[in-house]
Amino acid sequence: MGEIRTIGIPRGLMAYRSGVQWKAFFEGLGFSCVVSQKSSRETLERGMERAVDETCLPFKLYLGHIQELLGACDVVFVPRMGGYQAKEKLCTRYESLPDLVNNIFRDERPRLLTVSYDWNDRTDEEKVYMELGETLGKTRGEARKAYASARRRMEQWRRDKERRQKALLEREGIRVLAAGHPYVLHDPYMGGEISRLLARQGATVLFTDYVDREKALKRSYHFSRVMPWLINRELTGAVMLLKERVDGIVLLSAYPCGPDALVNDMLVRKVKEVPVLSLTLDAQSGAAGMETRIESFIDIIRYQKAGGYGKN
Amino acid sequence: MEKIKIDDKKTLAFPRFHHYNYGIRYIVEQGLEQRYLMLPEATKETIELGSKYSPDYACAPFKHTLGSLIEALNAGADVLIEIGGLCRLDYYGALQKEILRELGYRFEFVNLAEYMGGRKKEWLKLAKRLNPKVNMAKLLTGVYDGVKMAEYMDEIEEIYFRSAAFEAEKGSFRRICRQFVLEMQTAESRGEIKEGYQKAKQALESLELRRPRYPVRIGVVGEYFTAMDAHSNQNLQEKLVRLGASVERYLNVTNCHFRAGEAALRPRIREYVQYNMGATTTWTVYAALSYAKRGFDGIVHVKSFGCTPEMDAVPILQNISRDFHIPVLYLSYDTQNSDTGLDTRLEAFYDMLERKKKVLR
């Protein structure tokens, strides 16, 4: 490997969950980071040229982000993340990420920075970061220090989000919980649009990933012992924790999400206390056409709150 | 009227899965000493039933297996068994159980996803639950022989698809395989399994072949369930044989579970893949690359629509296709498949391969 000065971080997929920690870790080791621009129609169009038609919208966007970073940095960070526990895996796409990017962009000969782990490795987050530090040519001491401070930074960021969301829970009026993968909820091209539409209808929007992760994860085991996916666990756990305190839930999924296709169906079957709206975003329409559905959903909640349907 | 019970055995059922239900039945009946409900061949109605009660975006195998389970309950099964795996399959059982309960069925459900990768003790507990009087020695022999049966069936099938297109007497391969399947269906001991296998293998090998000098050879790769299950892939391999091709499919239960594992296969695809990409992607890439290197004429990639791990194999297959100049036909199955549509595509693919071969020679 030649000398690395700048590391590119694609603003897609798990960057919305762990990006703060990645960036803090690399910067703590003395590298500078380039994060790709927020998703837009152009990002998607670039990604769609490269992706297999059937792949999910977030992955198409991710490829667009990668393309943007090629040439703009020394290496692009594309980790292979399988999950640390057999019942807390990630979707198989995270296992194939580095190989996928290498094969899709083969002609460009991309230089990737990667680290790999899955539940078979019996490893933990700290060890994975140590390995990453080693790949970057840093000593264990340096890596440990950078990891500790990156973790603190992440923790702070999360607590901050959680605290702000707690305050929102006390607000009067209609409270809607947006449930989904973090990269769907917060990507301006996907969930961002939906949050905006909800807010315009006068609803306070809460997010499943701004709930205490550890608590949500624990709670999810009451929902299902066998569900194999970490993010769906955090999401369902958060729904379970908050369902009594919100007026409605919007299940936000990007087409075609494998885990969501099954888990959201289960959620709709099990959550009967609050109205649930299931929205699926795809590459064709984006958020267009969602407006009417959100409007009528909020109407239903308003009517319900005014005592319209009686007690259910 | 009440069901007449001639003994206190339970009736177990497992979703249809290619020819493997015979092996499973053997294990249940000879090993576990319970009754097994053998479903008749799937029909259009099976998948209609399954689709009706499945989430829209669930993969086709979810719908096929749910359809099988509903039919099994309608036929009188007491205990349903569903397996787990390395993809969405791991959540099939949990959701299917919930769907069936909501439909009002009453049954015992065994979700093997809860046991896979777990300790041996748990499996023994499960055996005890399914039959409190289970004889452990018998169970172990039953499992061993059932697995052997599956391996034999895979082997006979392999011979069939490799050579059936060149049989001198029309229907001779089919006849022997039918008889073989019938014998596996009625086998009650290791001896009977072995004898049936030997007879079939010998008969197949002594058949007269009219093999062209340069036959078209096609390799089938893809997703675990859809690539193997002939009903799900609309008899893809049989269709290719009828067009005149010699067909191979590396992916079967034998090669997936009882031979070289993922870690052993991956070094052989190092040029393309560095890590385990999940589920059976390594098998897919390995098989495709070996077909390419062995000079096959074409590859058919089979998966159900929305299958994430197999979708991720596609960019790699595209690179293999470019590097080795081997055409790949990508088939993505959902539950609304037209038979004629598939026929046309396969015919065109086969003709193209045949012409390419002639021109190159």
Interface residues (C-beta under 8 A of the other chain):
Chain A: V52 E54 T55 C56 R80 G82 A86 C91 T92 R93 E95 S96 P98 D99 L100 N102 N103 I104 R106 S116 D118 S224 R225 V226 M227 P228 W229 Y255 P256 C257 G258 P259 D260 A261 L262 V263 N264 D265 M266 R269 K270 T280
Chain B: P55 D56 Y57 A58 C59 F62 G84 L86 C87 R88 D90 Y91 Y92 G93 A94 L95 E98 I99 E102 N111 A113 E114 G117 Y272 V273 Q274 Y275 N276 M277 G278 A279 T281 F305 G306 C307 T308 P309 M311 D312 V314 P315 I316 Q318 N319 S332
